[in-house]
Every structure is written in C-alpha cells, then in structure tokens.
Amino acid sequence: MKIRKFHRMCAITFSPLFLFSALSGSFLLFRKAGLYSKEVKETAVALHTWELAAPYVGLILALGLLAVTISGIVLFFNKRA
C-alpha cells in the first residue's frame, strides 16, 4: 500500500474521532467560567478522556494521530510518494 493511500485511509477513519476530541476539548475550555453545572463538567471530562465510551479508545486515537502525522510529514518531504 502506498503511503498516500495509507495516509488518506487513516485520516478518513480517524477524522470523526479527532473532531469529537477537538470539540469536547474546546467545550472544556469554559469549565471554570461557571457556564454549566458540576455534573455536566464531569460528564464532559469523562467523554473527552474516553472514560465513558471505552478506556482504550484514547490510546487508539493517539496512535491514529501519530500515524496520520508521520505519514503526512513523509508525504510533505517526499512529493513523489
């Protein structure tokens, strides 16, 4: 499998998880402003750290981000890949 195809498949596969992580992280930026209750804060933290869904999804997400990043760097420096 070529690196470009691998990069595209990883990016398409992991992009919903990256988007969810980014949105939940940006929601957590306002946790000290008093905009929402303590229960909502705890739920948001648990969702962002993937404690509610599955404990190992965060690890899979981190490996996916690493794969997309490394393959993107390889593609950037090797234009013919």
KAURLIN-V777902 format. One line per field, one symbol per residue. burial: # if it has 16 or more other C-alpha atoms within 10 Angstrom, else .. A space follows every 10 residues. Layout:
# KAURLIN-V777902
burial = ???
This chain:
# KAURLIN-V777902
burial = ......#..# #..##.##.. #..##..... #......... #..##.#### .......#.. #..##.##.. ##........ .
